[in-house]
């Protein structure tokens, strides 16, 4: 990834690489019925999609924020 010199492209590449790791980690967490860890991974995924890849919308972020306020333990925050 060091060959990527454009800052936006670098952020997006970082998202793709870290998202691939999160997918594998989430599969393992779900296999182990570790729903707290799976939730942490979902939250990190949403934050990366929002901040690194910039693909969320106000509506998607509102859904995540509303879930957190309602007490959902895994929702993006």
Gaussian input, Z-matrix of N, CA and C with variables (Angstrom, degrees):
# hf/3-21g

backbone

0 1
 N
 C     1     B1
 C     2     B2     1     A1
 N     3     B3     2     A2     1     D1
 C     4     B4     3     A3     2     D2
 C     5     B5     4     A4     3     D3
 N     6     B6     5     A5     4     D4
 C     7     B7     6     A6     5     D5
 C     8     B8     7     A7     6     D6
 N     9     B9     8     A8     7     D7
 C    10    B10     9     A9     8     D8
 C    11    B11    10    A10     9     D9
 N    12    B12    11    A11    10    D10
 C    13    B13    12    A12    11    D11
 C    14    B14    13    A13    12    D12
 N    15    B15    14    A14    13    D13
 C    16    B16    15    A15    14    D14
 C    17    B17    16    A16    15    D15
 N    18    B18    17    A17    16    D16
 C    19    B19    18    A18    17    D17
 C    20    B20    19    A19    18    D18
 N    21    B21    20    A20    19    D19
 C    22    B22    21    A21    20    D20
 C    23    B23    22    A22    21    D21
 N    24    B24    23    A23    22    D22
 C    25    B25    24    A24    23    D23
 C    26    B26    25    A25    24    D24
 N    27    B27    26    A26    25    D25
 C    28    B28    27    A27    26    D26
 C    29    B29    28    A28    27    D27
 N    30    B30    29    A29    28    D28
 C    31    B31    30    A30    29    D29
 C    32    B32    31    A31    30    D30
 N    33    B33    32    A32    31    D31
 C    34    B34    33    A33    32    D32
 C    35    B35    34    A34    33    D33
 N    36    B36    35    A35    34    D34
 C    37    B37    36    A36    35    D35
 C    38    B38    37    A37    36    D36
 N    39    B39    38    A38    37    D37
 C    40    B40    39    A39    38    D38
 C    41    B41    40    A40    39    D39
 N    42    B42    41    A41    40    D40
 C    43    B43    42    A42    41    D41
 C    44    B44    43    A43    42    D42
 N    45    B45    44    A44    43    D43
 C    46    B46    45    A45    44    D44
 C    47    B47    46    A46    45    D45
 N    48    B48    47    A47    46    D46
 C    49    B49    48    A48    47    D47
 C    50    B50    49    A49    48    D48
 N    51    B51    50    A50    49    D49
 C    52    B52    51    A51    50    D50
 C    53    B53    52    A52    51    D51
 N    54    B54    53    A53    52    D52
 C    55    B55    54    A54    53    D53
 C    56    B56    55    A55    54    D54
 N    57    B57    56    A56    55    D55
 C    58    B58    57    A57    56    D56
 C    59    B59    58    A58    57    D57
 N    60    B60    59    A59    58    D58
 C    61    B61    60    A60    59    D59
 C    62    B62    61    A61    60    D60
 N    63    B63    62    A62    61    D61
 C    64    B64    63    A63    62    D62
 C    65    B65    64    A64    63    D63
 N    66    B66    65    A65    64    D64
 C    67    B67    66    A66    65    D65
 C    68    B68    67    A67    66    D66
 N    69    B69    68    A68    67    D67
 C    70    B70    69    A69    68    D68
 C    71    B71    70    A70    69    D69
 N    72    B72    71    A71    70    D70
 C    73    B73    72    A72    71    D71
 C    74    B74    73    A73    72    D72
 N    75    B75    74    A74    73    D73
 C    76    B76    75    A75    74    D74
 C    77    B77    76    A76    75    D75
 N    78    B78    77    A77    76    D76
 C    79    B79    78    A78    77    D77
 C    80    B80    79    A79    78    D78
 N    81    B81    80    A80    79    D79
 C    82    B82    81    A81    80    D80
 C    83    B83    82    A82    81    D81
 N    84    B84    83    A83    82    D82
 C    85    B85    84    A84    83    D83
 C    86    B86    85    A85    84    D84
 N    87    B87    86    A86    85    D85
 C    88    B88    87    A87    86    D86
 C    89    B89    88    A88    87    D87
 N    90    B90    89    A89    88    D88
 C    91    B91    90    A90    89    D89
 C    92    B92    91    A91    90    D90
 N    93    B93    92    A92    91    D91
 C    94    B94    93    A93    92    D92
 C    95    B95    94    A94    93    D93
 N    96    B96    95    A95    94    D94
 C    97    B97    96    A96    95    D95
 C    98    B98    97    A97    96    D96
 N    99    B99    98    A98    97    D97
 C   100   B100    99    A99    98    D98
 C   101   B101   100   A100    99    D99
 N   102   B102   101   A101   100   D100
 C   103   B103   102   A102   101   D101
 C   104   B104   103   A103   102   D102
 N   105   B105   104   A104   103   D103
 C   106   B106   105   A105   104   D104
 C   107   B107   106   A106   105   D105
 N   108   B108   107   A107   106   D106
 C   109   B109   108   A108   107   D107
 C   110   B110   109   A109   108   D108
 N   111   B111   110   A110   109   D109
 C   112   B112   111   A111   110   D110
 C   113   B113   112   A112   111   D111
 N   114   B114   113   A113   112   D112
 C   115   B115   114   A114   113   D113
 C   116   B116   115   A115   114   D114
 N   117   B117   116   A116   115   D115
 C   118   B118   117   A117   116   D116
 C   119   B119   118   A118   117   D117
 N   120   B120   119   A119   118   D118
 C   121   B121   120   A120   119   D119
 C   122   B122   121   A121   120   D120
 N   123   B123   122   A122   121   D121
 C   124   B124   123   A123   122   D122
 C   125   B125   124   A124   123   D123
 N   126   B126   125   A125   124   D124
 C   127   B127   126   A126   125   D125
 C   128   B128   127   A127   126   D126
 N   129   B129   128   A128   127   D127
 C   130   B130   129   A129   128   D128
 C   131   B131   130   A130   129   D129
 N   132   B132   131   A131   130   D130
 C   133   B133   132   A132   131   D131
 C   134   B134   133   A133   132   D132
 N   135   B135   134   A134   133   D133
 C   136   B136   135   A135   134   D134
 C   137   B137   136   A136   135   D135
 N   138   B138   137   A137   136   D136
 C   139   B139   138   A138   137   D137
 C   140   B140   139   A139   138   D138
 N   141   B141   140   A140   139   D139
 C   142   B142   141   A141   140   D140
 C   143   B143   142   A142   141   D141
 N   144   B144   143   A143   142   D142
 C   145   B145   144   A144   143   D143
 C   146   B146   145   A145   144   D144
 N   147   B147   146   A146   145   D145
 C   148   B148   147   A147   146   D146
 C   149   B149   148   A148   147   D147
 N   150   B150   149   A149   148   D148
 C   151   B151   150   A150   149   D149
 C   152   B152   151   A151   150   D150
 N   153   B153   152   A152   151   D151
 C   154   B154   153   A153   152   D152
 C   155   B155   154   A154   153   D153
 N   156   B156   155   A155   154   D154
 C   157   B157   156   A156   155   D155
 C   158   B158   157   A157   156   D156
 N   159   B159   158   A158   157   D157
 C   160   B160   159   A159   158   D158
 C   161   B161   160   A160   159   D159
 N   162   B162   161   A161   160   D160
 C   163   B163   162   A162   161   D161
 C   164   B164   163   A163   162   D162
 N   165   B165   164   A164   163   D163
 C   166   B166   165   A165   164   D164
 C   167   B167   166   A166   165   D165
 N   168   B168   167   A167   166   D166
 C   169   B169   168   A168   167   D167
 C   170   B170   169   A169   168   D168
 N   171   B171   170   A170   169   D169
 C   172   B172   171   A171   170   D170
 C   173   B173   172   A172   171   D171
 N   174   B174   173   A173   172   D172
 C   175   B175   174   A174   173   D173
 C   176   B176   175   A175   174   D174
 N   177   B177   176   A176   175   D175
 C   178   B178   177   A177   176   D176
 C   179   B179   178   A178   177   D177
 N   180   B180   179   A179   178   D178
 C   181   B181   180   A180   179   D179
 C   182   B182   181   A181   180   D180
 N   183   B183   182   A182   181   D181
 C   184   B184   183   A183   182   D182
 C   185   B185   184   A184   183   D183
 N   186   B186   185   A185   184   D184
 C   187   B187   186   A186   185   D185
 C   188   B188   187   A187   186   D186
 N   189   B189   188   A188   187   D187
 C   190   B190   189   A189   188   D188
 C   191   B191   190   A190   189   D189
 N   192   B192   191   A191   190   D190
 C   193   B193   192   A192   191   D191
 C   194   B194   193   A193   192   D192
 N   195   B195   194   A194   193   D193
 C   196   B196   195   A195   194   D194
 C   197   B197   196   A196   195   D195
 N   198   B198   197   A197   196   D196
 C   199   B199   198   A198   197   D197
 C   200   B200   199   A199   198   D198
 N   201   B201   200   A200   199   D199
 C   202   B202   201   A201   200   D200
 C   203   B203   202   A202   201   D201
 N   204   B204   203   A203   202   D202
 C   205   B205   204   A204   203   D203
 C   206   B206   205   A205   204   D204
 N   207   B207   206   A206   205   D205
 C   208   B208   207   A207   206   D206
 C   209   B209   208   A208   207   D207
 N   210   B210   209   A209   208   D208
 C   211   B211   210   A210   209   D209
 C   212   B212   211   A211   210   D210
 N   213   B213   212   A212   211   D211
 C   214   B214   213   A213   212   D212
 C   215   B215   214   A214   213   D213
 N   216   B216   215   A215   214   D214
 C   217   B217   216   A216   215   D215
 C   218   B218   217   A217   216   D216
 N   219   B219   218   A218   217   D217
 C   220   B220   219   A219   218   D218
 C   221   B221   220   A220   219   D219
 N   222   B222   221   A221   220   D220
 C   223   B223   222   A222   221   D221
 C   224   B224   223   A223   222   D222
 N   225   B225   224   A224   223   D223
 C   226   B226   225   A225   224   D224
 C   227   B227   226   A226   225   D225
 N   228   B228   227   A227   226   D226
 C   229   B229   228   A228   227   D227
 C   230   B230   229   A229   228   D228

   B1=1.4351
   B2=1.5174
   B3=1.3050
   B4=1.4642
   B5=1.5252
   B6=1.3257
   B7=1.4587
   B8=1.5243
   B9=1.3172
   B10=1.4623
   B11=1.5195
   B12=1.3193
   B13=1.4612
   B14=1.5229
   B15=1.3325
   B16=1.4667
   B17=1.5258
   B18=1.3325
   B19=1.4682
   B20=1.5332
   B21=1.3204
   B22=1.4702
   B23=1.5192
   B24=1.3254
   B25=1.4651
   B26=1.5227
   B27=1.3237
   B28=1.4695
   B29=1.5204
   B30=1.3372
   B31=1.4822
   B32=1.5175
   B33=1.3120
   B34=1.4682
   B35=1.5186
   B36=1.3166
   B37=1.4694
   B38=1.5275
   B39=1.3446
   B40=1.4679
   B41=1.5274
   B42=1.3474
   B43=1.4722
   B44=1.5285
   B45=1.3189
   B46=1.4696
   B47=1.5290
   B48=1.3109
   B49=1.4643
   B50=1.5239
   B51=1.3224
   B52=1.4655
   B53=1.5209
   B54=1.3188
   B55=1.4720
   B56=1.5225
   B57=1.3119
   B58=1.4667
   B59=1.5271
   B60=1.3258
   B61=1.4679
   B62=1.5256
   B63=1.3425
   B64=1.4753
   B65=1.5202
   B66=1.3193
   B67=1.4725
   B68=1.5229
   B69=1.3194
   B70=1.4681
   B71=1.5298
   B72=1.3139
   B73=1.4635
   B74=1.5286
   B75=1.3260
   B76=1.4625
   B77=1.5294
   B78=1.3159
   B79=1.4687
   B80=1.5252
   B81=1.3193
   B82=1.4654
   B83=1.5225
   B84=1.3226
   B85=1.4653
   B86=1.5271
   B87=1.3182
   B88=1.4697
   B89=1.5239
   B90=1.3123
   B91=1.4642
   B92=1.5214
   B93=1.3464
   B94=1.4627
   B95=1.5243
   B96=1.3375
   B97=1.4815
   B98=1.5249
   B99=1.3124
   B100=1.4605
   B101=1.5265
   B102=1.3248
   B103=1.4569
   B104=1.5249
   B105=1.3001
   B106=1.4638
   B107=1.5199
   B108=1.3152
   B109=1.4644
   B110=1.5220
   B111=1.3166
   B112=1.4698
   B113=1.5257
   B114=1.3207
   B115=1.4567
   B116=1.5049
   B117=1.3244
   B118=1.4628
   B119=1.5243
   B120=1.3206
   B121=1.4636
   B122=1.5247
   B123=1.3427
   B124=1.4697
   B125=1.5268
   B126=1.3213
   B127=1.4622
   B128=1.5259
   B129=1.3162
   B130=1.4670
   B131=1.5247
   B132=1.3156
   B133=1.4563
   B134=1.5246
   B135=1.3265
   B136=1.4644
   B137=1.5330
   B138=1.3127
   B139=1.4672
   B140=1.5282
   B141=1.3161
   B142=1.4601
   B143=1.5235
   B144=1.3266
   B145=1.4647
   B146=1.5282
   B147=1.3290
   B148=1.4696
   B149=1.5263
   B150=1.3317
   B151=1.4630
   B152=1.5299
   B153=1.3129
   B154=1.4645
   B155=1.5334
   B156=1.3376
   B157=1.4644
   B158=1.5220
   B159=1.3237
   B160=1.4705
   B161=1.5305
   B162=1.3668
   B163=1.4641
   B164=1.5190
   B165=1.3228
   B166=1.4559
   B167=1.5288
   B168=1.3066
   B169=1.4612
   B170=1.5182
   B171=1.3122
   B172=1.4657
   B173=1.5217
   B174=1.3259
   B175=1.4639
   B176=1.5242
   B177=1.3202
   B178=1.4681
   B179=1.5217
   B180=1.3299
   B181=1.4570
   B182=1.5258
   B183=1.3162
   B184=1.4712
   B185=1.5307
   B186=1.3144
   B187=1.4678
   B188=1.5259
   B189=1.3324
   B190=1.4645
   B191=1.5143
   B192=1.3328
   B193=1.4642
   B194=1.5250
   B195=1.3336
   B196=1.4680
   B197=1.5261
   B198=1.3167
   B199=1.4627
   B200=1.5184
   B201=1.3226
   B202=1.4553
   B203=1.5261
   B204=1.3231
   B205=1.4593
   B206=1.5301
   B207=1.3250
   B208=1.4651
   B209=1.5234
   B210=1.3369
   B211=1.4545
   B212=1.5034
   B213=1.3219
   B214=1.4649
   B215=1.5234
   B216=1.3132
   B217=1.4687
   B218=1.5175
   B219=1.3049
   B220=1.4629
   B221=1.5102
   B222=1.3165
   B223=1.4548
   B224=1.5206
   B225=1.3249
   B226=1.4635
   B227=1.5087
   B228=1.2906
   B229=1.4426
   B230=1.4949
   A1=111.06
   A2=119.13
   A3=121.23
   A4=111.24
   A5=118.44
   A6=121.13
   A7=111.76
   A8=117.56
   A9=121.42
   A10=107.30
   A11=116.02
   A12=119.85
   A13=113.76
   A14=117.68
   A15=120.18
   A16=109.22
   A17=118.75
   A18=120.80
   A19=113.98
   A20=117.37
   A21=120.08
   A22=109.78
   A23=116.59
   A24=119.90
   A25=111.28
   A26=117.13
   A27=120.83
   A28=110.77
   A29=117.44
   A30=120.35
   A31=110.51
   A32=115.83
   A33=119.60
   A34=111.50
   A35=117.09
   A36=120.02
   A37=110.34
   A38=116.30
   A39=120.12
   A40=110.22
   A41=116.52
   A42=119.80
   A43=110.23
   A44=116.89
   A45=120.19
   A46=110.65
   A47=116.68
   A48=119.89
   A49=111.79
   A50=116.92
   A51=118.61
   A52=111.29
   A53=117.43
   A54=120.12
   A55=110.67
   A56=116.94
   A57=119.52
   A58=110.58
   A59=117.45
   A60=121.23
   A61=109.99
   A62=116.47
   A63=119.46
   A64=111.28
   A65=117.61
   A66=120.31
   A67=109.97
   A68=116.88
   A69=119.96
   A70=111.32
   A71=116.69
   A72=120.97
   A73=111.31
   A74=116.23
   A75=119.39
   A76=111.10
   A77=116.86
   A78=120.45
   A79=109.62
   A80=116.97
   A81=121.14
   A82=110.89
   A83=116.98
   A84=120.18
   A85=110.79
   A86=116.93
   A87=119.62
   A88=111.14
   A89=116.85
   A90=120.49
   A91=110.47
   A92=116.10
   A93=122.16
   A94=113.03
   A95=116.50
   A96=121.93
   A97=111.90
   A98=116.59
   A99=121.94
   A100=108.34
   A101=114.33
   A102=120.07
   A103=112.25
   A104=117.27
   A105=119.90
   A106=109.91
   A107=116.55
   A108=120.70
   A109=110.90
   A110=116.95
   A111=119.65
   A112=109.92
   A113=116.67
   A114=120.44
   A115=112.96
   A116=116.46
   A117=120.27
   A118=110.31
   A119=115.62
   A120=120.24
   A121=110.54
   A122=117.77
   A123=120.27
   A124=110.46
   A125=116.03
   A126=120.84
   A127=110.43
   A128=116.72
   A129=120.57
   A130=111.33
   A131=116.62
   A132=120.80
   A133=111.05
   A134=115.63
   A135=119.14
   A136=110.95
   A137=116.85
   A138=120.70
   A139=110.50
   A140=117.15
   A141=120.60
   A142=111.13
   A143=116.85
   A144=119.43
   A145=110.78
   A146=115.63
   A147=120.74
   A148=111.33
   A149=117.17
   A150=121.30
   A151=114.22
   A152=117.56
   A153=121.10
   A154=111.99
   A155=116.24
   A156=119.44
   A157=112.06
   A158=116.84
   A159=123.74
   A160=112.24
   A161=114.96
   A162=118.62
   A163=113.76
   A164=117.62
   A165=117.33
   A166=108.92
   A167=114.65
   A168=121.07
   A169=108.41
   A170=116.27
   A171=119.64
   A172=110.62
   A173=116.82
   A174=120.29
   A175=111.74
   A176=117.11
   A177=120.41
   A178=110.16
   A179=116.71
   A180=120.06
   A181=110.89
   A182=117.33
   A183=121.25
   A184=110.67
   A185=117.04
   A186=120.41
   A187=109.96
   A188=116.45
   A189=119.89
   A190=112.22
   A191=117.13
   A192=120.83
   A193=111.53
   A194=116.51
   A195=120.51
   A196=110.78
   A197=116.54
   A198=120.22
   A199=110.95
   A200=116.81
   A201=120.55
   A202=109.93
   A203=117.05
   A204=120.41
   A205=112.00
   A206=116.58
   A207=120.82
   A208=112.20
   A209=116.95
   A210=120.27
   A211=115.93
   A212=117.57
   A213=120.19
   A214=108.77
   A215=117.97
   A216=120.17
   A217=114.34
   A218=119.62
   A219=120.31
   A220=113.42
   A221=117.49
   A222=120.02
   A223=111.77
   A224=116.02
   A225=120.31
   A226=111.01
   A227=116.22
   A228=118.85
   A229=113.08
   D1=-15.58
   D2=-179.48
   D3=-66.75
   D4=-18.27
   D5=178.47
   D6=-76.09
   D7=-13.49
   D8=179.07
   D9=-83.69
   D10=113.17
   D11=-174.65
   D12=-96.53
   D13=-25.35
   D14=178.68
   D15=-73.54
   D16=127.17
   D17=-176.12
   D18=-60.58
   D19=-37.56
   D20=179.23
   D21=-67.52
   D22=-46.44
   D23=177.87
   D24=-61.22
   D25=-37.87
   D26=179.20
   D27=-64.51
   D28=-43.32
   D29=177.37
   D30=-60.51
   D31=-43.93
   D32=-178.15
   D33=-68.20
   D34=-38.77
   D35=176.12
   D36=-63.84
   D37=-40.87
   D38=178.15
   D39=-60.30
   D40=-41.35
   D41=178.04
   D42=-59.33
   D43=-48.05
   D44=-177.45
   D45=-59.87
   D46=-46.29
   D47=-179.09
   D48=-65.27
   D49=-44.49
   D50=-179.18
   D51=-72.46
   D52=-30.48
   D53=177.93
   D54=-66.91
   D55=-39.65
   D56=176.85
   D57=-59.56
   D58=-41.57
   D59=177.97
   D60=-65.72
   D61=-40.96
   D62=179.56
   D63=-62.54
   D64=-37.97
   D65=178.49
   D66=-60.24
   D67=-48.33
   D68=179.95
   D69=-63.44
   D70=-41.18
   D71=178.96
   D72=-65.98
   D73=-37.39
   D74=-179.92
   D75=-69.08
   D76=-39.44
   D77=175.90
   D78=-57.42
   D79=-44.78
   D80=179.67
   D81=-64.82
   D82=-43.00
   D83=-179.79
   D84=-63.44
   D85=-42.98
   D86=179.52
   D87=-67.90
   D88=-37.06
   D89=176.95
   D90=-60.33
   D91=-35.61
   D92=179.73
   D93=-89.16
   D94=4.78
   D95=-176.27
   D96=56.85
   D97=32.68
   D98=177.42
   D99=-93.83
   D100=80.76
   D101=-173.51
   D102=-73.16
   D103=-24.75
   D104=174.93
   D105=-65.36
   D106=-46.03
   D107=178.09
   D108=-65.43
   D109=-42.16
   D110=177.32
   D111=-58.87
   D112=-41.12
   D113=177.80
   D114=-63.39
   D115=-40.56
   D116=177.10
   D117=-61.58
   D118=-39.29
   D119=179.26
   D120=-67.88
   D121=-42.24
   D122=177.23
   D123=-59.03
   D124=-42.08
   D125=-179.81
   D126=-63.61
   D127=-44.95
   D128=178.36
   D129=-63.96
   D130=-37.29
   D131=178.41
   D132=-62.58
   D133=-46.50
   D134=179.49
   D135=-61.44
   D136=-44.70
   D137=-179.75
   D138=-60.85
   D139=-41.03
   D140=179.48
   D141=-68.12
   D142=-41.33
   D143=176.79
   D144=-61.18
   D145=-38.67
   D146=-178.98
   D147=-73.07
   D148=-47.86
   D149=-169.41
   D150=-92.58
   D151=-38.19
   D152=-175.56
   D153=-91.58
   D154=-47.44
   D155=-175.91
   D156=-95.58
   D157=-18.62
   D158=176.44
   D159=57.41
   D160=52.35
   D161=-178.04
   D162=-119.28
   D163=3.17
   D164=176.66
   D165=-85.28
   D166=170.74
   D167=177.22
   D168=-123.06
   D169=167.67
   D170=176.70
   D171=-57.00
   D172=-37.68
   D173=-178.55
   D174=-67.21
   D175=-42.81
   D176=178.20
   D177=-64.28
   D178=-43.61
   D179=178.46
   D180=-63.63
   D181=-37.37
   D182=177.85
   D183=-63.28
   D184=-41.58
   D185=178.00
   D186=-59.81
   D187=-47.41
   D188=178.96
   D189=-62.71
   D190=-45.30
   D191=179.37
   D192=-62.83
   D193=-39.55
   D194=179.56
   D195=-65.78
   D196=-39.20
   D197=178.33
   D198=-63.76
   D199=-41.18
   D200=178.14
   D201=-62.59
   D202=-47.18
   D203=179.92
   D204=-62.00
   D205=-29.83
   D206=179.26
   D207=-81.37
   D208=-4.66
   D209=175.89
   D210=100.80
   D211=7.42
   D212=178.86
   D213=-67.17
   D214=121.03
   D215=-173.75
   D216=-73.65
   D217=-17.13
   D218=-175.22
   D219=-106.07
   D220=-7.87
   D221=-172.91
   D222=-67.34
   D223=152.47
   D224=177.47
   D225=-58.54
   D226=141.99
   D227=179.31
   D228=-139.25

